[in-house]
Amino acid sequence: MVTTPAQDPAALRAEHDALAARLEIRRSIDHVRRGAYVGFAALIGIGLAVKLGWDRWGTPAPGVARKIPTGPPVFFYLAVVLAAVLAVLAVREALRARRLMRDEDALFSRLLALRGLLGLDH
């Protein structure tokens, strides 16, 4: 939306107030926070999967006789699936936050332009 000096100051002020109210809460920050929490949980899940895999297939300490496990490594598979799901969720939250930040930045630049037109910044 391009503004001209001939626009009604009351309409500009109403748009300014509406944008200011919309930008009071940055929803992108909530998605960044949620993504950080889920990403941290994904790192813990990855560490758990690595530890379970190492315990099953890693090199034993010298002098230790390892019993060959029978059956599938169910807990390892569950840990890998959990870590993968959490990693996908963390990436999804980061992408959503990035998209929202772009929108918020565009709205904020419009708000600054309105402030300049209305003479609120001295």
C-alpha positions in Angstrom: 0.0 0.0 0.0 1.5 3.3 -1.1 0.6 6.4 0.8 0.5 9.9 -0.4 0.5 13.1 1.6 -3.1 13.7 0.5 -4.4 10.8 2.6 -6.6 11.5 5.6 -4.5 11.7 8.8 -7.4 10.1 10.7 -7.2 7.1 8.4 -3.4 6.9 8.7 -3.7 7.1 12.5 -6.3 4.3 12.5 -4.0 2.1 10.4 -1.1 3.0 12.7 -3.0 2.0 15.8 -4.2 -1.2 14.2 -0.7 -2.2 13.2 0.7 -1.3 16.6 -2.0 -3.5 18.3 -1.2 -6.3 15.9 2.6 -6.1 16.5 2.3 -5.9 20.3 2.7 -9.7 20.4 5.3 -11.3 18.2 3.9 -14.8 17.6 7.1 -15.8 15.8 9.0 -15.6 19.1 6.6 -18.3 20.5 7.5 -20.6 17.6 11.2 -20.0 18.1 10.9 -20.9 21.8 8.8 -24.0 21.0 11.3 -25.0 18.3 14.2 -24.6 20.7 12.5 -26.8 23.3 11.7 -29.5 20.7 15.2 -29.2 19.2 16.7 -29.8 22.6 14.5 -32.8 23.2 15.5 -34.1 19.7 19.2 -33.8 20.7 18.5 -35.8 23.8 16.7 -38.4 21.7 19.6 -38.6 19.3 22.0 -39.1 22.2 19.8 -41.8 23.5 19.7 -43.6 20.2 23.5 -43.3 19.8 24.0 -44.7 23.3 21.6 -47.6 22.7 23.3 -48.4 19.4 26.7 -48.3 20.9 25.7 -50.5 23.7 24.5 -53.1 21.2 27.1 -52.9 18.4 30.0 -50.9 19.8 33.4 -52.1 20.7 33.5 -53.7 24.2 36.2 -52.9 26.7 39.3 -55.1 26.7 38.7 -58.3 28.6 34.9 -58.1 28.6 33.0 -60.9 27.1 29.9 -59.6 25.4 26.8 -61.7 25.3 25.3 -61.7 21.8 21.9 -60.2 22.0 19.0 -62.0 20.4 15.9 -60.3 19.0 15.5 -56.9 17.4 16.8 -53.8 19.1 13.3 -52.4 19.9 14.4 -49.6 22.2 17.0 -48.5 19.7 14.4 -48.3 16.9 12.0 -46.4 19.2 14.7 -43.9 20.1 15.5 -43.4 16.5 11.9 -42.8 15.5 11.4 -40.5 18.5 14.5 -38.4 17.6 13.5 -38.2 13.9 10.0 -37.0 14.8 11.3 -34.4 17.2 13.8 -33.2 14.7 11.1 -32.8 12.0 9.0 -30.9 14.5 11.9 -28.6 15.4 12.6 -27.8 11.8 8.9 -27.2 11.1 8.7 -24.7 14.0 11.8 -22.9 12.8 10.4 -22.5 9.3 7.1 -21.3 10.7 8.9 -18.8 12.9 10.9 -17.6 10.0 7.9 -17.1 7.8 6.1 -15.2 10.6 9.2 -13.0 11.2 9.2 -11.9 7.6 5.6 -10.9 7.8 6.1 -9.1 11.1 9.1 -7.3 9.7 7.1 -6.1 6.7 4.3 -4.9 9.0 6.9 -3.2 11.2 8.4 -1.3 8.3 4.9 -0.1 7.3 4.4 1.0 10.9 7.6 3.0 10.8 6.6 4.6 7.5 3.2 5.6 9.1 5.0 7.1 12.1 7.1 9.2 9.7 4.0 10.3 7.8 2.1 11.2 11.0 5.1 13.0 12.5 5.2 10.8 15.6 9.0 10.3 15.5 10.9 13.5 16.2 
